[in-house]
Amino acid sequence: MSYDEIRHFADSWGLIVMVAMFLLFVAWPFRKGARRHHDEAANMIFKDDEHG
């Protein structure tokens, strides 16, 4: 593969793959059933709290 072929691939399919991955990463926290995991992570610091 020459530099031009790799550059053409990155300019076309590479961009499409990167946009798809970005959309997936943005949508991932909002999937159904993720709320429980986020609540557990948010309250993890209070798990061993002795004052309450």
PyMOL CGO cylinders between C-alpha atoms (Angstrom):
from pymol import cmd
from pymol.cgo import CYLINDER

trace = [
    CYLINDER, 0.00, 0.00, 0.00, 1.28, 3.39, -0.89, 0.3, 1, 1, 1, 1, 1, 1,
    CYLINDER, 1.28, 3.39, -0.89, 0.92, 6.52, 1.16, 0.3, 1, 1, 1, 1, 1, 1,
    CYLINDER, 0.92, 6.52, 1.16, -1.80, 7.84, -1.16, 0.3, 1, 1, 1, 1, 1, 1,
    CYLINDER, -1.80, 7.84, -1.16, -3.91, 4.69, -0.74, 0.3, 1, 1, 1, 1, 1, 1,
    CYLINDER, -3.91, 4.69, -0.74, -3.62, 4.82, 3.04, 0.3, 1, 1, 1, 1, 1, 1,
    CYLINDER, -3.62, 4.82, 3.04, -4.43, 8.53, 3.04, 0.3, 1, 1, 1, 1, 1, 1,
    CYLINDER, -4.43, 8.53, 3.04, -7.50, 7.98, 0.85, 0.3, 1, 1, 1, 1, 1, 1,
    CYLINDER, -7.50, 7.98, 0.85, -8.71, 5.18, 3.14, 0.3, 1, 1, 1, 1, 1, 1,
    CYLINDER, -8.71, 5.18, 3.14, -8.23, 7.35, 6.25, 0.3, 1, 1, 1, 1, 1, 1,
    CYLINDER, -8.23, 7.35, 6.25, -10.00, 10.29, 4.64, 0.3, 1, 1, 1, 1, 1, 1,
    CYLINDER, -10.00, 10.29, 4.64, -13.06, 8.25, 3.72, 0.3, 1, 1, 1, 1, 1, 1,
    CYLINDER, -13.06, 8.25, 3.72, -13.65, 5.15, 5.85, 0.3, 1, 1, 1, 1, 1, 1,
    CYLINDER, -13.65, 5.15, 5.85, -11.51, 6.32, 8.75, 0.3, 1, 1, 1, 1, 1, 1,
    CYLINDER, -11.51, 6.32, 8.75, -13.68, 9.40, 9.17, 0.3, 1, 1, 1, 1, 1, 1,
    CYLINDER, -13.68, 9.40, 9.17, -16.87, 7.34, 9.05, 0.3, 1, 1, 1, 1, 1, 1,
    CYLINDER, -16.87, 7.34, 9.05, -15.54, 4.90, 11.66, 0.3, 1, 1, 1, 1, 1, 1,
    CYLINDER, -15.54, 4.90, 11.66, -14.42, 7.72, 13.96, 0.3, 1, 1, 1, 1, 1, 1,
    CYLINDER, -14.42, 7.72, 13.96, -17.80, 9.48, 13.73, 0.3, 1, 1, 1, 1, 1, 1,
    CYLINDER, -17.80, 9.48, 13.73, -19.62, 6.21, 14.45, 0.3, 1, 1, 1, 1, 1, 1,
    CYLINDER, -19.62, 6.21, 14.45, -17.41, 5.55, 17.47, 0.3, 1, 1, 1, 1, 1, 1,
    CYLINDER, -17.41, 5.55, 17.47, -17.97, 9.09, 18.75, 0.3, 1, 1, 1, 1, 1, 1,
    CYLINDER, -17.97, 9.09, 18.75, -21.75, 8.68, 18.50, 0.3, 1, 1, 1, 1, 1, 1,
    CYLINDER, -21.75, 8.68, 18.50, -21.54, 5.31, 20.25, 0.3, 1, 1, 1, 1, 1, 1,
    CYLINDER, -21.54, 5.31, 20.25, -19.45, 6.76, 23.08, 0.3, 1, 1, 1, 1, 1, 1,
    CYLINDER, -19.45, 6.76, 23.08, -21.83, 9.69, 23.51, 0.3, 1, 1, 1, 1, 1, 1,
    CYLINDER, -21.83, 9.69, 23.51, -24.92, 7.46, 23.52, 0.3, 1, 1, 1, 1, 1, 1,
    CYLINDER, -24.92, 7.46, 23.52, -23.46, 4.72, 25.77, 0.3, 1, 1, 1, 1, 1, 1,
    CYLINDER, -23.46, 4.72, 25.77, -24.17, 6.40, 29.15, 0.3, 1, 1, 1, 1, 1, 1,
    CYLINDER, -24.17, 6.40, 29.15, -27.79, 7.00, 28.15, 0.3, 1, 1, 1, 1, 1, 1,
    CYLINDER, -27.79, 7.00, 28.15, -28.62, 3.38, 27.32, 0.3, 1, 1, 1, 1, 1, 1,
    CYLINDER, -28.62, 3.38, 27.32, -31.47, 1.64, 29.08, 0.3, 1, 1, 1, 1, 1, 1,
    CYLINDER, -31.47, 1.64, 29.08, -30.41, 0.15, 32.39, 0.3, 1, 1, 1, 1, 1, 1,
    CYLINDER, -30.41, 0.15, 32.39, -27.32, 2.32, 32.86, 0.3, 1, 1, 1, 1, 1, 1,
    CYLINDER, -27.32, 2.32, 32.86, -28.91, 4.44, 35.58, 0.3, 1, 1, 1, 1, 1, 1,
    CYLINDER, -28.91, 4.44, 35.58, -28.31, 1.80, 38.27, 0.3, 1, 1, 1, 1, 1, 1,
    CYLINDER, -28.31, 1.80, 38.27, -24.61, 1.60, 37.43, 0.3, 1, 1, 1, 1, 1, 1,
    CYLINDER, -24.61, 1.60, 37.43, -24.25, 5.39, 37.47, 0.3, 1, 1, 1, 1, 1, 1,
    CYLINDER, -24.25, 5.39, 37.47, -26.06, 5.64, 40.81, 0.3, 1, 1, 1, 1, 1, 1,
    CYLINDER, -26.06, 5.64, 40.81, -23.80, 2.96, 42.30, 0.3, 1, 1, 1, 1, 1, 1,
    CYLINDER, -23.80, 2.96, 42.30, -20.70, 4.78, 41.07, 0.3, 1, 1, 1, 1, 1, 1,
    CYLINDER, -20.70, 4.78, 41.07, -21.95, 8.12, 42.38, 0.3, 1, 1, 1, 1, 1, 1,
    CYLINDER, -21.95, 8.12, 42.38, -22.66, 6.72, 45.85, 0.3, 1, 1, 1, 1, 1, 1,
    CYLINDER, -22.66, 6.72, 45.85, -19.58, 4.50, 46.10, 0.3, 1, 1, 1, 1, 1, 1,
    CYLINDER, -19.58, 4.50, 46.10, -17.66, 7.08, 48.16, 0.3, 1, 1, 1, 1, 1, 1,
    CYLINDER, -17.66, 7.08, 48.16, -20.35, 6.89, 50.87, 0.3, 1, 1, 1, 1, 1, 1,
    CYLINDER, -20.35, 6.89, 50.87, -20.30, 3.08, 51.10, 0.3, 1, 1, 1, 1, 1, 1,
    CYLINDER, -20.30, 3.08, 51.10, -18.05, 2.88, 54.18, 0.3, 1, 1, 1, 1, 1, 1,
    CYLINDER, -18.05, 2.88, 54.18, -19.28, 6.06, 55.83, 0.3, 1, 1, 1, 1, 1, 1,
    CYLINDER, -19.28, 6.06, 55.83, -19.75, 5.58, 59.58, 0.3, 1, 1, 1, 1, 1, 1,
    CYLINDER, -19.75, 5.58, 59.58, -21.72, 8.79, 60.16, 0.3, 1, 1, 1, 1, 1, 1,
    CYLINDER, -21.72, 8.79, 60.16, -25.02, 8.05, 58.59, 0.3, 1, 1, 1, 1, 1, 1,
]
cmd.load_cgo(trace, "trace")
